[in-house]
Amino acid sequence: MNRRLGIAPPQGSPLDYRHVFLSMPAALMVTRYRVICDCNNAFLNMFRACRNDFIGQTVRVLYPNQTDFERCGARVIPTLKRHGRFTEARVMQRIGGDLFWVSVTGFTETRDDPYREAFWFFSELGLAAAAPDGKTSVHQAVSDAKNSMTQRERDVAALLIQNQTAKEIGRALGISPRTVEVFRSKLLKKFNAPSTAVLVKYLLA
């Protein structure tokens, strides 16, 4: 017994670690070779998903496009091999298609083969969407614009958020810089945004 506090150590059944994992307030995910093996309730809430949306799927479902998925996969491996840990801020995609910023930290104990099994922690970094009084109609319009985006518009938007140039976006998506500018103009009009900086703010709200 802890005499100072007057508390006896717990007795009886062992700690239910499964329950602890699922109930943790931090968003957690476990992967094997970039396939989602398990995740907790906070992770599902963050991505607005249910377990059937993710378990058994590759982590591609979390990325705005295939290019981001492939680039990130290649970029993470050297750091995990060297340190067993990787942290960065990146844009990810909720199950409904909304884009948002997160800080992602990954851990592996198999540094010779990092993706064999890895553990991931997510923390949302998105800009606050709280609107001043009387501005709810603006936020409704932004929400409607997000819901009406085409897949190609989402691809371009994801790279605009990362502050990439039209040339870089075109190279990543296999389209011309001019076509990128066309999609950027469409997004500015769709979101009624006066500049790319404001557009990015709306996309992350």
N, C-alpha and C positions, 0 to 999 in steps of 0.2 A: 504494500500500500504506500502511496505517496503521502507521507505523514504531513508534509507541509500543506498540501491541498485537501487532504482527507479523502482522496479518490483511490479506489482499488483499481488495479489493471483489469482490462476487459477479460472476461472468461467466456467459455462456450464456443460457439461456431466461429470458424475463421472468417476473416474479412472477405466480403464478396467483391473481388476485384473487377469482375465484369460490370457490376452495378456502378462501381466507382468510375470506371472508364466511360460508361454511357452517360453518367450524370455530371461529369466534370463541366464547369462553366466555360472552359477553353475549348475551341474547335479542334478536334483531333482526327487524324486519318492514318490508317495503316495500309501500306501497299506492298505488293510483290510483283517485281518486274513491271511497275507502273500500272498494275491492275488494283483497283480498290478492293481490299479484303474486308475492311471494317472501318467504321467511323462512329462518332458519338452524336448525341442529340444536338449539341451546340453546333457541330459542323453541318448537320442537316438543316438546322434553323438558319445558319449563315447563308447557305446556298438555296434556301427555300425549296427543299427537296424532301423526299421520303427515301427510306432505305432501298427500295426497289429501283429507284432511279440511278443508284450508284454502285451497289455491291455487285462485283463481277464485271464492272465496266472499266475500261482504261481511263486514266486521268485526262484523256483528251476531252471528256465531257465538261471539264472545268475550265477549258481554254476557249478564248474567242474564235480561234481559227487553227487550222492544221499547222500553219507556219510557226505560230507561237509555241504550240505543243512540241514540235520537233526541235526548235531552237533552244527552248528551255531545257529539254531533256538532255541535249548535248552539252549545254553550258554547266549544268549542275554536277555531272559526273566527276570532272577533275577535282573539284573542291571536296566532294564527299570522299573520294579516294585519298586525298591528302589529309583531311581533317576529321572525317566522319560526321561533319556537320555543315549545313549550308543555310544562309539566310539572305533574303532579298525582298524588296517590294515589287509587286507585279500586278498587272490587270488580270482579273479572272472573270468568269461568267456564271451567273446564277442559272438555275435550271430553266427559268423562263426567258433567258437571253440577256438580262440586265448585266451591264459591266460594272465592276467596282474594283477599288484598290485594296490589296491585302498585303500584309507582311507574312511571308512564309518561311518557316524554319524546318529543315529536315534533318533527321538523324539516321545513321546506319551503323550497325556493328559488323557488317561484312564489307569492309573497305576495299577488298580485292574485287568485289562484285557488288557495288553499292545499291543497285536496284533490286537485288535478290529479296531484300526485305528492308523497308524504310518506314520511319515514323515521322509524321508531319504535324506541325502546329500552325494554325492560321489565326491572324488577328486583323480585323477589318480596319482599313485606313481611310475609307471614303469620306468625302467632304460631307458635312452635316447638311441635311435636306430640310431643316426647320425653316419655315417661311415666316417672314414678318406678317403682322396682322394685315389682312386685306390682299395678300398675295397668293392665296390658295389656288386661284384660277391659273396663275402662271405655272405652278407645280403640277396641276392637272394637265395642262397643255404639254409640259415636258414628259409626263408619264405617257400621254397619248402618242407623242412623237416616238418615244422609245418602243412602244408596242407596234408601231407601224414600220419600223426599220426592216429593210430587206437583209438577207444574209450577207450580201456583198457590202452593204452600208455598215453592217456590224463589223465586218473585217477591216474596213477602212477606219472606222471609229476607234477600234481597239488599238490601232497603230498611231492614230492621231493623239490618243491619250498618252502614248509613250513618247510624244514629242518628236516623232519621226518626220522627215521631209517627204515631199511628194515623190521624189526620186527613190528614197529608201522604201517607201510604202509600195511603189510600183514594182520595185525589184522583188520585194517579199511576196507580193500577190501575183506576180507575173502579168502585170498590166502596165500601160504607159503612164508617165507622170501626168500627162494631160487628162487621162481618164480618172486618175486619182483626184485631180482638181475638180473634175465634173462631179464626182461623188461628194467631195468636200462642200461644193456649192449647194448640192441637194440637201446635205445635212444641215448646213447653215440656214437654209430656207425652211426646212422641216421643223427645226427647233426655234426658228425666229431668233437666231443668235447673231449679233453684230460682228463677231470675230471668232476665230478658232479658239482662243482662250476661254471665251464665254461658252462656246459649244462644249468644250472639254468639261467645264464646270457643271453644265447641265447633264452631260453623260454620266458623271460620277455622283450626281445628287441622288 
